[in-house]
């Protein structure tokens, strides 16, 4: 993932159609449009990703995908926290939930998973490697997209009823339960196999292709901007402080 | 594995079980078309067939829809019957139904041969099969024939729909009925 200077419009500004649709614009319109009240700038530890004035060397494609998995993992933490709050009878945090689902749809499902389906899985299938696992991963991508559609629909309606609250937590829990092992298997089994079956030159070209596609779809500084949105969601849910996850001495 | 050195901008088309979706049309047009044109060597690993048959299958509550090789075919409204806007990684999730330039496109049972055609694929020498002007795609989530899991999904910038033999996209009502 190549990072560089930011070229983003002010928060909430519409996309400049006909010129270029940056990743930030998409995220602003798609994710935080549903939760603008979350605010921005709550990111912690993202300065290294956003302040570099010169593009970094191309990152290997498998590492690029694993960074995306880190983003997904943080959104799963938010989903789990939403479910906990709703189950405890607290008010439904509709805006951050909607923003998280929009990030999943625009970044994870429409970009990250598309990369896997375009460039990773076909190479494994062609090499006759992990075909059963790839089939399961494809099915899980599809199930995830339908769960996201359901979460988006429920939050759009405001999750106003007890039935809707239960429906929301069921979908959030199912999503977390599926994607935690999903991404763990990809990191530990699929991506290493992908590296093994991909010649060095092609592997390098894929890293460049991933960076190109990310820039084209989301603009420069993409990951940093995504992390800003994730951090804003975490802050809104009260889980924005990593230190709060540290147990006291037992 | 094969990676050609030809300059093409696509990925994974015509793989056995794979197919992709969309946002507002104008945004998508920029977003997806811009993704092609990088001039980078192709990283695709499959080639378009020289012959494709589009037929129909009755699938669950959706009724009779267009299929090819047992797999449901989808249309992407932002294409506006004029372009293939799903490009690059998008084609990993929604592989276009392609055929070699000059290849044969045939109508199977229930499909109207007069509605079949092809359209250029950006940066590629092969063609995307069209029906009533709509570029046709498959969906990666249809891992088995006879499914239409991509129906109604909003992804990659817009909604995706299966298509009737009449050329009408299948849009479901709030009760999930056609």
Boltz contact constraints between the chains, C-beta under 6 A:
constraints:
  - contact:
      token1: [A, 15]
      token2: [B, 27]
      max_distance: 6.0
  - contact:
      token1: [A, 17]
      token2: [B, 26]
      max_distance: 6.0
  - contact:
      token1: [A, 17]
      token2: [B, 27]
      max_distance: 6.0
  - contact:
      token1: [A, 21]
      token2: [B, 27]
      max_distance: 6.0
  - contact:
      token1: [A, 21]
      token2: [B, 30]
      max_distance: 6.0
  - contact:
      token1: [A, 21]
      token2: [B, 31]
      max_distance: 6.0
  - contact:
      token1: [A, 110]
      token2: [B, 155]
      max_distance: 6.0
  - contact:
      token1: [A, 110]
      token2: [B, 156]
      max_distance: 6.0
  - contact:
      token1: [A, 114]
      token2: [B, 89]
      max_distance: 6.0
  - contact:
      token1: [A, 114]
      token2: [B, 90]
      max_distance: 6.0
  - contact:
      token1: [A, 114]
      token2: [B, 92]
      max_distance: 6.0
  - contact:
      token1: [A, 114]
      token2: [B, 93]
      max_distance: 6.0
  - contact:
      token1: [A, 115]
      token2: [B, 89]
      max_distance: 6.0
  - contact:
      token1: [A, 117]
      token2: [B, 92]
      max_distance: 6.0
  - contact:
      token1: [A, 117]
      token2: [B, 93]
      max_distance: 6.0
  - contact:
      token1: [A, 117]
      token2: [B, 140]
      max_distance: 6.0
  - contact:
      token1: [A, 118]
      token2: [B, 11]
      max_distance: 6.0
  - contact:
      token1: [A, 118]
      token2: [B, 12]
      max_distance: 6.0
  - contact:
      token1: [A, 118]
      token2: [B, 89]
      max_distance: 6.0
  - contact:
      token1: [A, 118]
      token2: [B, 92]
      max_distance: 6.0
  - contact:
      token1: [A, 122]
      token2: [B, 12]
      max_distance: 6.0
  - contact:
      token1: [A, 122]
      token2: [B, 15]
      max_distance: 6.0
  - contact:
      token1: [A, 122]
      token2: [B, 45]
      max_distance: 6.0
  - contact:
      token1: [A, 123]
      token2: [B, 1]
      max_distance: 6.0
  - contact:
      token1: [A, 126]
      token2: [B, 1]
      max_distance: 6.0
  - contact:
      token1: [A, 126]
      token2: [B, 45]
      max_distance: 6.0
  - contact:
      token1: [A, 135]
      token2: [B, 143]
      max_distance: 6.0
  - contact:
      token1: [A, 138]
      token2: [B, 140]
      max_distance: 6.0
  - contact:
      token1: [A, 138]
      token2: [B, 143]
      max_distance: 6.0
  - contact:
      token1: [A, 139]
      token2: [B, 143]
      max_distance: 6.0
  - contact:
      token1: [A, 142]
      token2: [B, 141]
      max_distance: 6.0
  - contact:
      token1: [A, 142]
      token2: [B, 149]
      max_distance: 6.0
  - contact:
      token1: [A, 145]
      token2: [B, 153]
      max_distance: 6.0
  - contact:
      token1: [A, 202]
      token2: [B, 3]
      max_distance: 6.0
  - contact:
      token1: [A, 209]
      token2: [B, 43]
      max_distance: 6.0
  - contact:
      token1: [A, 212]
      token2: [B, 38]
      max_distance: 6.0
  - contact:
      token1: [A, 213]
      token2: [B, 35]
      max_distance: 6.0
  - contact:
      token1: [A, 213]
      token2: [B, 88]
      max_distance: 6.0
  - contact:
      token1: [A, 213]
      token2: [B, 89]
      max_distance: 6.0
  - contact:
      token1: [A, 216]
      token2: [B, 34]
      max_distance: 6.0
  - contact:
      token1: [A, 216]
      token2: [B, 35]
      max_distance: 6.0
  - contact:
      token1: [A, 217]
      token2: [B, 31]
      max_distance: 6.0
